[in-house]
Amino acid sequence: MKTPLSQADFRSLLDFERARALRAGRPLSVLVFDVEQSPSGKGGGAAVVRAAAERLRSTDGIGWLGRKQLAIALPDTGEDEAERLGAEL
């Protein structure tokens, strides 16, 4: 299971993946969830984090955009596939 990256690390990952997608002409989707996450990892947000992290491919990234915004970077993933994953989570 992947551990969510910090906000700074996730933004760096997004910059890298965006540049790679533009060079290769491939899609990049990003899902953003508003979650309640306590520092101890308990609460409703923890379940979303676990569910998301367990479903990710090795090429996907998960991280925080802010205190309550969890994001998932989905390289080589089109809009339809990203919508399906977002609905499942």
N, C-alpha and C positions, 0 to 999 in steps of 0.2 A: 504494500500500500504506500502510495506517495504521501509525503508530508507537504502541506502548503508552504510555498515560498513566502518570504517577507515581501512587503510592498515594493521595496527597491529592487530586490532580485527578480520579482515577477515582471516589473516594468522593463528591466533589462532583457529578460527572456522574450517579452512581447516585441521589443525593438528588433531583436535578432530574428525572430520568426517572421515578422513583417517584411524585413529586408530579404530574407530567404524566399518567401512566397512571391514577392515582386520579381526577383531575379528569375525564378523558375516558372513564373506564370501559373502558379498553383494557388488554390484557395486557402484561406486561413479564417477560421471562425473563432469567435470569443464569446463564451457564455458568462454572464454576470448575475450573481445571486445576492440579494440582500438577506443576510442571516444574522441572527443574534448569537454571538460567540463569546463565551466568558473566557477569561485567561486560563481557567483550569481545564478548558475543553469540554465542559458540561453544558447542557442546555440544548435547545432545538438546533442551533447551528452546528453542533458537534455531529449530529446525525447526518446532516447534509454534507459536511466535509468528508465523513467516512464513506457515505454512499458514492460520492463523486470520485474520491481517491481510489476506491476499489474497482471502478469501471474504466479507468483511464488506460489508454494504450501507452506503450513506452515512449512514444513521441509526443504525447500530450503533456501539458504543464498545468499546475494548479497553484494558485497563490492569492494573496490578499491585495486588493486595490485600496482598501481603507479598513477602518475598524470593523465595519459590518458588511463589506462587499468582498465576496469570494468570487474569483474569476477562474475560468478554465480556457486555456489556449488549445485549439484543436487544429494543428497543421494538416494540410491536405484533406480538409473536411469542408464540404459544401453546406449551403444553408439548410437543405432538407434534413441531412444527417444530424446537423447541430441542433435543429429544432426538435428532432425526435429524442436525442439525448437529453436536452433540456427539459422536455416534458416528462421523461422517465424519472428524472431527479426531482 
